[in-house]
Every structure is written in C-alpha cells, then in structure tokens.
C-alpha cells in the first residue's frame, strides 16, 4: 500500500509541475480580426536587457488595418522620456505588416552598444553606456504618409542571474567588451 501511495504522489507531482510550466509559458499575441482600424502587437511581450538574451530574442511587431502602399515606423516611448526607433516595414496590399527588430538595432538602440569585429571578423559587442531604462514602453506604429497610428505595450526587464553569467562569459571569450567613456 505504501508503494502505491508513493507512485500516486510522484505522478501527482509530475502532473502539477507540467501544469505550472504550461501556465507560465505565454502564447504568442495575435491580431484581433474583429478590429477594423489600425492595430499593432508585439511578440514577445517582454524583453531582457542582456547581450546574450537579446541576441537570441526574435522581436517582431505585426499590425493590420493600415493603408496599403504606405510603410510604418515603430517607436518605443518609455521611462525617462526615452524614445527609440526600433523597426520599419512596408504595408502589404491587405493592410498588414510584419516588422522584425534587426540584430544591429537591438544592440545599438536598445542596449546602446556598438558592434565591431575582432581579428577573425566575428561580431564583438562594445558596451560603453547603460542600456535603455527598464520599465513598460509604449510601442507606437505610425504610418509615414497617412499618419495612422496604433499602440501596444512592451515590457523591458533587467537581466536574470543566468543572463548576467552568460554575458560575463561572453566578456571572458572576447564577444562582449566594456569600454568606459571619457
């Protein structure tokens, strides 16, 4: 009888862990087909300010309800009057767009770092100033000609301990350099 209780307890623990893990994973945002006007979404809903994490994070803004033949510019507006241009894209004939944030933009605009090359022509991120402040940003998609706009939220979080450890290792291997400005 005792063995049966242990087996049932273990199965319940595994099931509980699976439920917790599935509840913690966020489903990607999707455009609302019932909205006829301009709308924009971002996936993922938050990013971390770490070279190693941001490099591997695929940030994509999607929108619909805009006039075709135009293009949009995505701007982040946030704490301390921060204003960062992060993406642009043409609007398709159906009024939709998809604007990924390019790697160079992630490093130069969000992390406020420079990118250079080492002797093997591999990218090296040079950090000389702090990144944009942590907080909740308003991502504003504005069309260039028709002046249509839409907004969504993007949360910027600090690095986790593991992210900081990865960045430290990146510094040891020469992939990340810290430069003090004079």
Secondary structure, 3 states (H helix, E strand, C coil): CHHHHHHHHHHHHHHHHHHHHHHHCCCCCCCCCCCCCCEEEEECCEEEECHHHHHHCCCEEEEECCCCCCEEEEEEEEHHHEEEEEEEEECCCCCCEEEECCHHHHHHHHCCEEEEECCCCCEEEEECCCCCCCEEEEEEEEECCCCCEEEEEEEEEECCHHHHHHHHHHHHCCCEEECCCC
